[in-house]
Amino acid sequence: MKRSHAQKSSTPIAQSGVADHEPQGLEVGMSVTVSPDVNGGEQPVAGNLRFANAETVVIERAAEDVGTVCVHFPRSGYRVDIA
Protein backbone atom coordinates (compact mmCIF):
# COMPACT_ATOMS: atom_id res chain seq x y z
CA MET A 1 0.00 0.00 0.00
CA LYS A 2 1.39 3.38 -0.99
CA ARG A 3 1.15 6.40 1.24
CA SER A 4 -0.64 9.46 -0.07
CA HIS A 5 1.18 12.73 -0.71
CA ALA A 6 -0.30 14.12 2.53
CA GLN A 7 1.05 11.16 4.49
CA LYS A 8 4.50 11.42 2.88
CA SER A 9 4.74 15.09 3.72
CA SER A 10 3.60 14.73 7.34
CA THR A 11 6.08 15.18 10.17
CA PRO A 12 6.69 12.38 12.68
CA ILE A 13 5.49 13.14 16.22
CA ALA A 14 7.80 10.77 18.12
CA GLN A 15 9.35 12.15 21.28
CA SER A 16 12.77 13.77 20.88
CA GLY A 17 15.61 13.80 23.41
CA VAL A 18 18.20 11.69 25.19
CA ALA A 19 18.06 10.55 28.81
CA ASP A 20 20.50 12.09 31.27
CA HIS A 21 23.70 10.10 31.70
CA GLU A 22 23.30 8.25 28.37
CA PRO A 23 26.19 5.71 28.59
CA GLN A 24 27.06 5.77 24.88
CA GLY A 25 27.16 9.56 24.64
CA LEU A 26 24.33 9.56 22.10
CA GLU A 27 22.90 12.90 21.03
CA VAL A 28 19.79 13.84 19.06
CA GLY A 29 20.60 14.10 15.35
CA MET A 30 23.62 11.74 15.40
CA SER A 31 23.90 9.29 12.51
CA VAL A 32 23.49 5.79 13.96
CA THR A 33 22.80 2.22 12.95
CA VAL A 34 20.71 -0.18 15.00
CA SER A 35 21.14 -3.93 14.70
CA PRO A 36 20.30 -7.03 16.73
CA ASP A 37 22.89 -8.20 19.28
CA VAL A 38 22.74 -11.69 17.74
CA ASN A 39 23.69 -12.09 14.09
CA GLY A 40 20.59 -13.58 12.49
CA GLY A 41 21.17 -12.10 9.04
CA GLU A 42 19.19 -8.90 9.66
CA GLN A 43 20.61 -5.77 8.09
CA PRO A 44 21.40 -2.77 10.31
CA VAL A 45 18.86 0.06 10.13
CA ALA A 46 20.45 3.48 9.63
CA GLY A 47 19.05 6.88 10.51
CA ASN A 48 19.41 9.91 12.74
CA LEU A 49 18.89 9.48 16.46
CA ARG A 50 15.64 11.03 17.64
CA PHE A 51 15.22 9.58 21.14
CA ALA A 52 17.11 7.31 23.53
CA ASN A 53 16.58 6.15 27.09
CA ALA A 54 17.32 2.94 29.00
CA GLU A 55 14.45 1.03 27.34
CA THR A 56 14.04 2.49 23.84
CA VAL A 57 15.92 4.01 20.94
CA VAL A 58 14.14 5.84 18.09
CA ILE A 59 15.73 6.71 14.78
CA GLU A 60 14.34 8.96 12.10
CA ARG A 61 14.86 7.94 8.50
CA ALA A 62 13.49 8.90 5.11
CA ALA A 63 12.50 6.86 2.07
CA GLU A 64 11.10 8.21 -1.15
CA ASP A 65 8.09 5.88 -1.12
CA VAL A 66 6.96 6.64 2.46
CA GLY A 67 8.55 9.95 3.44
CA THR A 68 10.08 10.50 6.90
CA VAL A 69 9.34 7.87 9.54
CA CYS A 70 10.51 7.10 13.07
CA VAL A 71 11.51 3.52 13.81
CA HIS A 72 11.37 2.37 17.46
CA PHE A 73 13.66 -0.35 18.84
CA PRO A 74 13.98 -1.82 22.32
CA ARG A 75 17.45 -1.30 23.84
CA SER A 76 17.48 -4.88 25.10
CA GLY A 77 18.67 -7.19 22.34
CA TYR A 78 19.82 -4.41 20.00
CA ARG A 79 23.09 -2.57 19.49
CA VAL A 80 23.33 1.13 18.63
CA ASP A 81 26.47 2.12 16.72
CA ILE A 82 27.47 5.67 15.89
CA ALA A 83 27.88 5.83 12.11
PDB file of N, CA, C and O in Angstrom:
ATOM      1  N   MET A   1       0.841  -1.169   0.000  1.00  0.00           N
ATOM      2  CA  MET A   1       0.000   0.000   0.000  1.00  0.00           C
ATOM      3  C   MET A   1       0.890   1.236   0.000  1.00  0.00           C
ATOM      4  O   MET A   1       1.798   1.359   0.822  1.00  0.00           O
ATOM      5  N   LYS A   2       0.623   2.145  -0.923  1.00  0.00           N
ATOM      6  CA  LYS A   2       1.390   3.381  -0.994  1.00  0.00           C
ATOM      7  C   LYS A   2       0.774   4.440  -0.095  1.00  0.00           C
ATOM      8  O   LYS A   2      -0.439   4.486   0.112  1.00  0.00           O
ATOM      9  N   ARG A   3       1.640   5.280   0.426  1.00  0.00           N
ATOM     10  CA  ARG A   3       1.151   6.397   1.239  1.00  0.00           C
ATOM     11  C   ARG A   3       0.776   7.546   0.315  1.00  0.00           C
ATOM     12  O   ARG A   3       1.386   7.731  -0.738  1.00  0.00           O
ATOM     13  N   SER A   4      -0.217   8.308   0.711  1.00  0.00           N
ATOM     14  CA  SER A   4      -0.639   9.458  -0.074  1.00  0.00           C
ATOM     15  C   SER A   4       0.376  10.582   0.070  1.00  0.00           C
ATOM     16  O   SER A   4       1.239  10.538   0.947  1.00  0.00           O
ATOM     17  N   HIS A   5       0.273  11.584  -0.786  1.00  0.00           N
ATOM     18  CA  HIS A   5       1.176  12.735  -0.713  1.00  0.00           C
ATOM     19  C   HIS A   5       1.089  13.395   0.664  1.00  0.00           C
ATOM     20  O   HIS A   5       2.104  13.811   1.223  1.00  0.00           O
ATOM     21  N   ALA A   6      -0.127  13.491   1.208  1.00  0.00           N
ATOM     22  CA  ALA A   6      -0.299  14.118   2.526  1.00  0.00           C
ATOM     23  C   ALA A   6       0.423  13.311   3.602  1.00  0.00           C
ATOM     24  O   ALA A   6       1.031  13.887   4.504  1.00  0.00           O
ATOM     25  N   GLN A   7       0.360  11.994   3.513  1.00  0.00           N
ATOM     26  CA  GLN A   7       1.049  11.162   4.493  1.00  0.00           C
ATOM     27  C   GLN A   7       2.561  11.284   4.350  1.00  0.00           C
ATOM     28  O   GLN A   7       3.271  11.364   5.352  1.00  0.00           O
ATOM     29  N   LYS A   8       3.065  11.300   3.107  1.00  0.00           N
ATOM     30  CA  LYS A   8       4.504  11.417   2.879  1.00  0.00           C
ATOM     31  C   LYS A   8       5.051  12.736   3.384  1.00  0.00           C
ATOM     32  O   LYS A   8       6.199  12.803   3.823  1.00  0.00           O
ATOM     33  N   SER A   9       4.256  13.774   3.329  1.00  0.00           N
ATOM     34  CA  SER A   9       4.745  15.094   3.721  1.00  0.00           C
ATOM     35  C   SER A   9       4.484  15.402   5.192  1.00  0.00           C
ATOM     36  O   SER A   9       4.851  16.477   5.666  1.00  0.00           O
ATOM     37  N   SER A  10       3.861  14.482   5.920  1.00  0.00           N
ATOM     38  CA  SER A  10       3.605  14.727   7.340  1.00  0.00           C
ATOM     39  C   SER A  10       4.890  14.566   8.150  1.00  0.00           C
ATOM     40  O   SER A  10       5.823  13.880   7.733  1.00  0.00           O
ATOM     41  N   THR A  11       4.917  15.204   9.297  1.00  0.00           N
ATOM     42  CA  THR A  11       6.084  15.184  10.166  1.00  0.00           C
ATOM     43  C   THR A  11       5.862  14.189  11.297  1.00  0.00           C
ATOM     44  O   THR A  11       4.805  14.207  11.928  1.00  0.00           O
ATOM     45  N   PRO A  12       6.848  13.311  11.571  1.00  0.00           N
ATOM     46  CA  PRO A  12       6.688  12.376  12.685  1.00  0.00           C
ATOM     47  C   PRO A  12       6.506  13.117  14.011  1.00  0.00           C
ATOM     48  O   PRO A  12       7.037  14.211  14.201  1.00  0.00           O
ATOM     49  N   ILE A  13       5.745  12.502  14.927  1.00  0.00           N
ATOM     50  CA  ILE A  13       5.485  13.140  16.216  1.00  0.00           C
ATOM     51  C   ILE A  13       6.166  12.420  17.366  1.00  0.00           C
ATOM     52  O   ILE A  13       5.858  12.681  18.529  1.00  0.00           O
ATOM     53  N   ALA A  14       7.092  11.512  17.058  1.00  0.00           N
ATOM     54  CA  ALA A  14       7.795  10.772  18.118  1.00  0.00           C
ATOM     55  C   ALA A  14       8.552  11.741  19.018  1.00  0.00           C
ATOM     56  O   ALA A  14       9.050  12.777  18.577  1.00  0.00           O
ATOM     57  N   GLN A  15       8.622  11.372  20.282  1.00  0.00           N
ATOM     58  CA  GLN A  15       9.345  12.155  21.279  1.00  0.00           C
ATOM     59  C   GLN A  15      10.789  12.352  20.833  1.00  0.00           C
ATOM     60  O   GLN A  15      11.355  11.499  20.149  1.00  0.00           O
ATOM     61  N   SER A  16      11.380  13.474  21.220  1.00  0.00           N
ATOM     62  CA  SER A  16      12.766  13.772  20.883  1.00  0.00           C
ATOM     63  C   SER A  16      13.540  14.049  22.166  1.00  0.00           C
ATOM     64  O   SER A  16      13.033  14.714  23.069  1.00  0.00           O
ATOM     65  N   GLY A  17      14.765  13.540  22.248  1.00  0.00           N
ATOM     66  CA  GLY A  17      15.605  13.797  23.409  1.00  0.00           C
ATOM     67  C   GLY A  17      16.416  12.579  23.794  1.00  0.00           C
ATOM     68  O   GLY A  17      16.198  11.484  23.275  1.00  0.00           O
ATOM     69  N   VAL A  18      17.339  12.772  24.691  1.00  0.00           N
ATOM     70  CA  VAL A  18      18.197  11.695  25.192  1.00  0.00           C
ATOM     71  C   VAL A  18      18.200  11.766  26.713  1.00  0.00           C
ATOM     72  O   VAL A  18      18.313  12.846  27.294  1.00  0.00           O
ATOM     73  N   ALA A  19      18.075  10.614  27.348  1.00  0.00           N
ATOM     74  CA  ALA A  19      18.062  10.554  28.810  1.00  0.00           C
ATOM     75  C   ALA A  19      19.376  11.066  29.386  1.00  0.00           C
ATOM     76  O   ALA A  19      20.436  10.920  28.777  1.00  0.00           O
ATOM     77  N   ASP A  20      19.290  11.665  30.564  1.00  0.00           N
ATOM     78  CA  ASP A  20      20.498  12.093  31.275  1.00  0.00           C
ATOM     79  C   ASP A  20      21.413  10.894  31.485  1.00  0.00           C
ATOM     80  O   ASP A  20      20.944   9.773  31.683  1.00  0.00           O
ATOM     81  N   HIS A  21      22.692  11.129  31.443  1.00  0.00           N
ATOM     82  CA  HIS A  21      23.703  10.096  31.701  1.00  0.00           C
ATOM     83  C   HIS A  21      23.640   8.951  30.695  1.00  0.00           C
ATOM     84  O   HIS A  21      23.863   7.798  31.063  1.00  0.00           O
ATOM     85  N   GLU A  22      23.343   9.249  29.435  1.00  0.00           N
ATOM     86  CA  GLU A  22      23.304   8.247  28.373  1.00  0.00           C
ATOM     87  C   GLU A  22      24.701   7.626  28.268  1.00  0.00           C
ATOM     88  O   GLU A  22      25.655   8.348  27.979  1.00  0.00           O
ATOM     89  N   PRO A  23      24.859   6.309  28.494  1.00  0.00           N
ATOM     90  CA  PRO A  23      26.190   5.708  28.594  1.00  0.00           C
ATOM     91  C   PRO A  23      26.998   5.702  27.294  1.00  0.00           C
ATOM     92  O   PRO A  23      28.226   5.633  27.343  1.00  0.00           O
ATOM     93  N   GLN A  24      26.343   5.773  26.143  1.00  0.00           N
ATOM     94  CA  GLN A  24      27.061   5.766  24.875  1.00  0.00           C
ATOM     95  C   GLN A  24      27.397   7.175  24.388  1.00  0.00           C
ATOM     96  O   GLN A  24      28.078   7.332  23.374  1.00  0.00           O
ATOM     97  N   GLY A  25      26.930   8.188  25.093  1.00  0.00           N
ATOM     98  CA  GLY A  25      27.161   9.560  24.645  1.00  0.00           C
ATOM     99  C   GLY A  25      26.330   9.937  23.430  1.00  0.00           C
ATOM    100  O   GLY A  25      26.706  10.828  22.668  1.00  0.00           O
ATOM    101  N   LEU A  26      25.202   9.264  23.248  1.00  0.00           N
ATOM    102  CA  LEU A  26      24.333   9.559  22.102  1.00  0.00           C
ATOM    103  C   LEU A  26      23.716  10.940  22.240  1.00  0.00           C
ATOM    104  O   LEU A  26      23.416  11.405  23.340  1.00  0.00           O
ATOM    105  N   GLU A  27      23.533  11.589  21.082  1.00  0.00           N
ATOM    106  CA  GLU A  27      22.896  12.902  21.033  1.00  0.00           C
ATOM    107  C   GLU A  27      21.879  12.928  19.910  1.00  0.00           C
ATOM    108  O   GLU A  27      22.057  12.258  18.893  1.00  0.00           O
ATOM    109  N   VAL A  28      20.815  13.694  20.086  1.00  0.00           N
ATOM    110  CA  VAL A  28      19.793  13.838  19.055  1.00  0.00           C
ATOM    111  C   VAL A  28      20.452  14.335  17.768  1.00  0.00           C
ATOM    112  O   VAL A  28      21.266  15.258  17.786  1.00  0.00           O
ATOM    113  N   GLY A  29      20.085  13.709  16.659  1.00  0.00           N
ATOM    114  CA  GLY A  29      20.601  14.100  15.350  1.00  0.00           C
ATOM    115  C   GLY A  29      21.817  13.309  14.886  1.00  0.00           C
ATOM    116  O   GLY A  29      22.182  13.379  13.713  1.00  0.00           O
ATOM    117  N   MET A  30      22.454  12.554  15.791  1.00  0.00           N
ATOM    118  CA  MET A  30      23.617  11.738  15.396  1.00  0.00           C
ATOM    119  C   MET A  30      23.203  10.685  14.378  1.00  0.00           C
ATOM    120  O   MET A  30      22.107  10.130  14.455  1.00  0.00           O
ATOM    121  N   SER A  31      24.088  10.414  13.426  1.00  0.00           N
ATOM    122  CA  SER A  31      23.897   9.294  12.508  1.00  0.00           C
ATOM    123  C   SER A  31      24.236   8.011  13.250  1.00  0.00           C
ATOM    124  O   SER A  31      25.327   7.878  13.803  1.00  0.00           O
ATOM    125  N   VAL A  32      23.298   7.063  13.262  1.00  0.00           N
ATOM    126  CA  VAL A  32      23.495   5.793  13.958  1.00  0.00           C
ATOM    127  C   VAL A  32      22.976   4.639  13.114  1.00  0.00           C
ATOM    128  O   VAL A  32      22.211   4.830  12.168  1.00  0.00           O
ATOM    129  N   THR A  33      23.408   3.442  13.478  1.00  0.00           N
ATOM    130  CA  THR A  33      22.800   2.222  12.946  1.00  0.00           C
ATOM    131  C   THR A  33      22.346   1.396  14.143  1.00  0.00           C
ATOM    132  O   THR A  33      22.980   1.401  15.198  1.00  0.00           O
ATOM    133  N   VAL A  34      21.246   0.694  13.958  1.00  0.00           N
ATOM    134  CA  VAL A  34      20.706  -0.179  15.002  1.00  0.00           C
ATOM    135  C   VAL A  34      20.629  -1.579  14.420  1.00  0.00           C
ATOM    136  O   VAL A  34      20.106  -1.778  13.324  1.00  0.00           O
ATOM    137  N   SER A  35      21.154  -2.550  15.163  1.00  0.00           N
ATOM    138  CA  SER A  35      21.136  -3.933  14.696  1.00  0.00           C
ATOM    139  C   SER A  35      20.976  -4.867  15.891  1.00  0.00           C
ATOM    140  O   SER A  35      21.309  -4.504  17.019  1.00  0.00           O
ATOM    141  N   PRO A  36      20.462  -6.074  15.640  1.00  0.00           N
ATOM    142  CA  PRO A  36      20.299  -7.033  16.726  1.00  0.00           C
ATOM    143  C   PRO A  36      21.656  -7.420  17.325  1.00  0.00           C
ATOM    144  O   PRO A  36      22.666  -7.438  16.621  1.00  0.00           O
ATOM    145  N   ASP A  37      21.673  -7.727  18.616  1.00  0.00           N
ATOM    146  CA  ASP A  37      22.890  -8.204  19.278  1.00  0.00           C
ATOM    147  C   ASP A  37      23.362  -9.532  18.695  1.00  0.00           C
ATOM    148  O   ASP A  37      24.564  -9.787  18.627  1.00  0.00           O
ATOM    149  N   VAL A  38      22.432 -10.371  18.277  1.00  0.00           N
ATOM    150  CA  VAL A  38      22.744 -11.686  17.738  1.00  0.00           C
ATOM    151  C   VAL A  38      22.659 -11.611  16.211  1.00  0.00           C
ATOM    152  O   VAL A  38      21.688 -11.092  15.660  1.00  0.00           O
ATOM    153  N   ASN A  39      23.678 -12.129  15.542  1.00  0.00           N
ATOM    154  CA  ASN A  39      23.693 -12.087  14.086  1.00  0.00           C
ATOM    155  C   ASN A  39      22.754 -13.141  13.522  1.00  0.00           C
ATOM    156  O   ASN A  39      23.085 -14.326  13.473  1.00  0.00           O
ATOM    157  N   GLY A  40      21.578 -12.694  13.096  1.00  0.00           N
ATOM    158  CA  GLY A  40      20.592 -13.581  12.486  1.00  0.00           C
ATOM    159  C   GLY A  40      20.376 -13.254  11.027  1.00  0.00           C
ATOM    160  O   GLY A  40      19.403 -13.710  10.427  1.00  0.00           O
ATOM    161  N   GLY A  41      21.282 -12.458  10.437  1.00  0.00           N
ATOM    162  CA  GLY A  41      21.169 -12.100   9.035  1.00  0.00           C
ATOM    163  C   GLY A  41      20.431 -10.795   8.787  1.00  0.00           C
ATOM    164  O   GLY A  41      20.347 -10.348   7.643  1.00  0.00           O
ATOM    165  N   GLU A  42      19.893 -10.170   9.837  1.00  0.00           N
ATOM    166  CA  GLU A  42      19.189  -8.903   9.658  1.00  0.00           C
ATOM    167  C   GLU A  42      20.180  -7.796   9.328  1.00  0.00           C
ATOM    168  O   GLU A  42      21.291  -7.764   9.857  1.00  0.00           O
ATOM    169  N   GLN A  43      19.777  -6.910   8.470  1.00  0.00           N
ATOM    170  CA  GLN A  43      20.607  -5.771   8.092  1.00  0.00           C
ATOM    171  C   GLN A  43      20.445  -4.653   9.115  1.00  0.00           C
ATOM    172  O   GLN A  43      19.348  -4.450   9.635  1.00  0.00           O
ATOM    173  N   PRO A  44      21.521  -3.925   9.414  1.00  0.00           N
ATOM    174  CA  PRO A  44      21.398  -2.769  10.309  1.00  0.00           C
ATOM    175  C   PRO A  44      20.444  -1.736   9.703  1.00  0.00           C
ATOM    176  O   PRO A  44      20.341  -1.610   8.483  1.00  0.00           O
ATOM    177  N   VAL A  45      19.759  -1.011  10.563  1.00  0.00           N
ATOM    178  CA  VAL A  45      18.862   0.057  10.129  1.00  0.00           C
ATOM    179  C   VAL A  45      19.552   1.377  10.458  1.00  0.00           C
ATOM    180  O   VAL A  45      19.907   1.624  11.611  1.00  0.00           O
ATOM    181  N   ALA A  46      19.741   2.218   9.455  1.00  0.00           N
ATOM    182  CA  ALA A  46      20.455   3.481   9.626  1.00  0.00           C
ATOM    183  C   ALA A  46      19.481   4.644   9.670  1.00  0.00           C
ATOM    184  O   ALA A  46      18.425   4.618   9.039  1.00  0.00           O
ATOM    185  N   GLY A  47      19.858   5.666  10.430  1.00  0.00           N
ATOM    186  CA  GLY A  47      19.055   6.879  10.512  1.00  0.00           C
ATOM    187  C   GLY A  47      19.684   7.853  11.484  1.00  0.00           C
ATOM    188  O   GLY A  47      20.808   7.655  11.946  1.00  0.00           O
ATOM    189  N   ASN A  48      18.951   8.900  11.787  1.00  0.00           N
ATOM    190  CA  ASN A  48      19.413   9.908  12.744  1.00  0.00           C
ATOM    191  C   ASN A  48      18.693   9.697  14.063  1.00  0.00           C
ATOM    192  O   ASN A  48      17.475   9.525  14.103  1.00  0.00           O
ATOM    193  N   LEU A  49      19.465   9.714  15.145  1.00  0.00           N
ATOM    194  CA  LEU A  49      18.890   9.481  16.464  1.00  0.00           C
ATOM    195  C   LEU A  49      17.859  10.546  16.798  1.00  0.00           C
ATOM    196  O   LEU A  49      18.118  11.742  16.656  1.00  0.00           O
ATOM    197  N   ARG A  50      16.708  10.112  17.236  1.00  0.00           N
ATOM    198  CA  ARG A  50      15.637  11.029  17.637  1.00  0.00           C
ATOM    199  C   ARG A  50      15.400  10.970  19.145  1.00  0.00           C
ATOM    200  O   ARG A  50      15.129  11.990  19.779  1.00  0.00           O
ATOM    201  N   PHE A  51      15.505   9.748  19.721  1.00  0.00           N
ATOM    202  CA  PHE A  51      15.223   9.581  21.139  1.00  0.00           C
ATOM    203  C   PHE A  51      15.985   8.366  21.659  1.00  0.00           C
ATOM    204  O   PHE A  51      16.126   7.364  20.958  1.00  0.00           O
ATOM    205  N   ALA A  52      16.473   8.465  22.890  1.00  0.00           N
ATOM    206  CA  ALA A  52      17.107   7.311  23.526  1.00  0.00           C
ATOM    207  C   ALA A  52      16.950   7.409  25.034  1.00  0.00           C
ATOM    208  O   ALA A  52      17.168   8.463  25.633  1.00  0.00           O
ATOM    209  N   ASN A  53      16.564   6.280  25.638  1.00  0.00           N
ATOM    210  CA  ASN A  53      16.584   6.147  27.093  1.00  0.00           C
ATOM    211  C   ASN A  53      17.006   4.717  27.405  1.00  0.00           C
ATOM    212  O   ASN A  53      17.479   4.020  26.507  1.00  0.00           O
ATOM    213  N   ALA A  54      16.856   4.264  28.621  1.00  0.00           N
ATOM    214  CA  ALA A  54      17.324   2.936  29.003  1.00  0.00           C
ATOM    215  C   ALA A  54      16.536   1.812  28.330  1.00  0.00           C
ATOM    216  O   ALA A  54      17.053   0.705  28.181  1.00  0.00           O
ATOM    217  N   GLU A  55      15.303   2.076  27.925  1.00  0.00           N
ATOM    218  CA  GLU A  55      14.454   1.035  27.345  1.00  0.00           C
ATOM    219  C   GLU A  55      14.301   1.105  25.834  1.00  0.00           C
ATOM    220  O   GLU A  55      14.072   0.077  25.195  1.00  0.00           O
ATOM    221  N   THR A  56      14.420   2.289  25.247  1.00  0.00           N
ATOM    222  CA  THR A  56      14.043   2.493  23.844  1.00  0.00           C
ATOM    223  C   THR A  56      15.046   3.376  23.106  1.00  0.00           C
ATOM    224  O   THR A  56      15.658   4.271  23.687  1.00  0.00           O
ATOM    225  N   VAL A  57      15.195   3.105  21.826  1.00  0.00           N
ATOM    226  CA  VAL A  57      15.918   4.011  20.939  1.00  0.00           C
ATOM    227  C   VAL A  57      15.029   4.234  19.710  1.00  0.00           C
ATOM    228  O   VAL A  57      14.424   3.295  19.193  1.00  0.00           O
ATOM    229  N   VAL A  58      14.959   5.480  19.254  1.00  0.00           N
ATOM    230  CA  VAL A  58      14.138   5.835  18.095  1.00  0.00           C
ATOM    231  C   VAL A  58      15.042   6.527  17.085  1.00  0.00           C
ATOM    232  O   VAL A  58      15.762   7.469  17.417  1.00  0.00           O
ATOM    233  N   ILE A  59      14.991   6.040  15.838  1.00  0.00           N
ATOM    234  CA  ILE A  59      15.734   6.714  14.785  1.00  0.00           C
ATOM    235  C   ILE A  59      14.759   7.240  13.745  1.00  0.00           C
ATOM    236  O   ILE A  59      13.706   6.655  13.491  1.00  0.00           O
ATOM    237  N   GLU A  60      15.137   8.348  13.159  1.00  0.00           N
ATOM    238  CA  GLU A  60      14.341   8.965  12.099  1.00  0.00           C
ATOM    239  C   GLU A  60      15.047   8.676  10.787  1.00  0.00           C
ATOM    240  O   GLU A  60      16.261   8.846  10.674  1.00  0.00           O
ATOM    241  N   ARG A  61      14.283   8.239   9.802  1.00  0.00           N
ATOM    242  CA  ARG A  61      14.859   7.936   8.500  1.00  0.00           C
ATOM    243  C   ARG A  61      13.865   8.312   7.413  1.00  0.00           C
ATOM    244  O   ARG A  61      12.668   8.435   7.673  1.00  0.00           O
ATOM    245  N   ALA A  62      14.352   8.492   6.220  1.00  0.00           N
ATOM    246  CA  ALA A  62      13.493   8.899   5.109  1.00  0.00           C
ATOM    247  C   ALA A  62      13.638   7.923   3.945  1.00  0.00           C
ATOM    248  O   ALA A  62      14.724   7.415   3.667  1.00  0.00           O
ATOM    249  N   ALA A  63      12.530   7.679   3.283  1.00  0.00           N
ATOM    250  CA  ALA A  63      12.504   6.863   2.074  1.00  0.00           C
ATOM    251  C   ALA A  63      11.549   7.539   1.101  1.00  0.00           C
ATOM    252  O   ALA A  63      10.513   8.073   1.497  1.00  0.00           O
ATOM    253  N   GLU A  64      11.905   7.509  -0.150  1.00  0.00           N
ATOM    254  CA  GLU A  64      11.102   8.212  -1.153  1.00  0.00           C
ATOM    255  C   GLU A  64       9.656   7.725  -1.194  1.00  0.00           C
ATOM    256  O   GLU A  64       8.740   8.519  -1.406  1.00  0.00           O
ATOM    257  N   ASP A  65       9.446   6.421  -0.992  1.00  0.00           N
ATOM    258  CA  ASP A  65       8.092   5.885  -1.119  1.00  0.00           C
ATOM    259  C   ASP A  65       7.194   6.139   0.086  1.00  0.00           C
ATOM    260  O   ASP A  65       5.970   6.084  -0.041  1.00  0.00           O
ATOM    261  N   VAL A  66       7.783   6.422   1.272  1.00  0.00           N
ATOM    262  CA  VAL A  66       6.956   6.639   2.462  1.00  0.00           C
ATOM    263  C   VAL A  66       7.202   7.968   3.164  1.00  0.00           C
ATOM    264  O   VAL A  66       6.446   8.329   4.067  1.00  0.00           O
ATOM    265  N   GLY A  67       8.225   8.697   2.780  1.00  0.00           N
ATOM    266  CA  GLY A  67       8.549   9.952   3.441  1.00  0.00           C
ATOM    267  C   GLY A  67       9.390   9.710   4.680  1.00  0.00           C
ATOM    268  O   GLY A  67      10.120   8.721   4.749  1.00  0.00           O
ATOM    269  N   THR A  68       9.297  10.601   5.665  1.00  0.00           N
ATOM    270  CA  THR A  68      10.075  10.499   6.899  1.00  0.00           C
ATOM    271  C   THR A  68       9.295   9.708   7.932  1.00  0.00           C
ATOM    272  O   THR A  68       8.125   9.986   8.197  1.00  0.00           O
ATOM    273  N   VAL A  69       9.961   8.717   8.511  1.00  0.00           N
ATOM    274  CA  VAL A  69       9.339   7.874   9.537  1.00  0.00           C
ATOM    275  C   VAL A  69      10.276   7.740  10.730  1.00  0.00           C
ATOM    276  O   VAL A  69      11.485   7.937  10.604  1.00  0.00           O
ATOM    277  N   CYS A  70       9.719   7.406  11.875  1.00  0.00           N
ATOM    278  CA  CYS A  70      10.509   7.102  13.068  1.00  0.00           C
ATOM    279  C   CYS A  70      10.353   5.616  13.354  1.00  0.00           C
ATOM    280  O   CYS A  70       9.243   5.084  13.399  1.00  0.00           O
ATOM    281  N   VAL A  71      11.502   4.954  13.548  1.00  0.00           N
ATOM    282  CA  VAL A  71      11.513   3.519  13.809  1.00  0.00           C
ATOM    283  C   VAL A  71      11.941   3.318  15.256  1.00  0.00           C
ATOM    284  O   VAL A  71      12.991   3.811  15.667  1.00  0.00           O
ATOM    285  N   HIS A  72      11.136   2.597  16.030  1.00  0.00           N
ATOM    286  CA  HIS A  72      11.371   2.374  17.457  1.00  0.00           C
ATOM    287  C   HIS A  72      11.973   0.980  17.669  1.00  0.00           C
ATOM    288  O   HIS A  72      11.501  -0.004  17.101  1.00  0.00           O
ATOM    289  N   PHE A  73      13.014   0.915  18.491  1.00  0.00           N
ATOM    290  CA  PHE A  73      13.664  -0.349  18.840  1.00  0.00           C
ATOM    291  C   PHE A  73      13.775  -0.443  20.354  1.00  0.00           C
ATOM    292  O   PHE A  73      13.960   0.572  21.026  1.00  0.00           O
ATOM    293  N   PRO A  74      13.664  -1.659  20.900  1.00  0.00           N
ATOM    294  CA  PRO A  74      13.979  -1.824  22.320  1.00  0.00           C
ATOM    295  C   PRO A  74      15.503  -1.776  22.483  1.00  0.00           C
ATOM    296  O   PRO A  74      16.225  -2.186  21.574  1.00  0.00           O
ATOM    297  N   ARG A  75      15.998  -1.294  23.603  1.00  0.00           N
ATOM    298  CA  ARG A  75      17.448  -1.305  23.838  1.00  0.00           C
ATOM    299  C   ARG A  75      17.924  -2.730  24.096  1.00  0.00           C
ATOM    300  O   ARG A  75      19.015  -3.111  23.673  1.00  0.00           O
ATOM    301  N   SER A  76      17.107  -3.511  24.788  1.00  0.00           N
ATOM    302  CA  SER A  76      17.476  -4.883  25.099  1.00  0.00           C
ATOM    303  C   SER A  76      17.461  -5.719  23.816  1.00  0.00           C
ATOM    304  O   SER A  76      16.445  -5.795  23.124  1.00  0.00           O
ATOM    305  N   GLY A  77      18.596  -6.340  23.513  1.00  0.00           N
ATOM    306  CA  GLY A  77      18.668  -7.194  22.335  1.00  0.00           C
ATOM    307  C   GLY A  77      19.133  -6.489  21.088  1.00  0.00           C
ATOM    308  O   GLY A  77      19.285  -7.127  20.047  1.00  0.00           O
ATOM    309  N   TYR A  78      19.368  -5.174  21.158  1.00  0.00           N
ATOM    310  CA  TYR A  78      19.816  -4.409  19.996  1.00  0.00           C
ATOM    311  C   TYR A  78      21.050  -3.595  20.349  1.00  0.00           C
ATOM    312  O   TYR A  78      21.248  -3.203  21.499  1.00  0.00           O
ATOM    313  N   ARG A  79      21.867  -3.351  19.348  1.00  0.00           N
ATOM    314  CA  ARG A  79      23.092  -2.574  19.493  1.00  0.00           C
ATOM    315  C   ARG A  79      22.933  -1.283  18.714  1.00  0.00           C
ATOM    316  O   ARG A  79      22.436  -1.292  17.588  1.00  0.00           O
ATOM    317  N   VAL A  80      23.352  -0.172  19.307  1.00  0.00           N
ATOM    318  CA  VAL A  80      23.331   1.130  18.626  1.00  0.00           C
ATOM    319  C   VAL A  80      24.784   1.517  18.371  1.00  0.00           C
ATOM    320  O   VAL A  80      25.575   1.644  19.306  1.00  0.00           O
ATOM    321  N   ASP A  81      25.125   1.702  17.103  1.00  0.00           N
ATOM    322  CA  ASP A  81      26.473   2.115  16.722  1.00  0.00           C
ATOM    323  C   ASP A  81      26.425   3.502  16.108  1.00  0.00           C
ATOM    324  O   ASP A  81      25.545   3.802  15.301  1.00  0.00           O
ATOM    325  N   ILE A  82      27.368   4.343  16.489  1.00  0.00           N
ATOM    326  CA  ILE A  82      27.469   5.670  15.887  1.00  0.00           C
ATOM    327  C   ILE A  82      28.100   5.493  14.520  1.00  0.00           C
ATOM    328  O   ILE A  82      29.170   4.899  14.387  1.00  0.00           O
ATOM    329  N   ALA A  83      27.422   6.016  13.499  1.00  0.00           N
ATOM    330  CA  ALA A  83      27.883   5.831  12.113  1.00  0.00           C
ATOM    331  C   ALA A  83      29.034   6.773  11.776  1.00  0.00           C
ATOM    332  O   ALA A  83      29.542   6.751  10.655  1.00  0.00           O
TER     333      ALA A  83
END
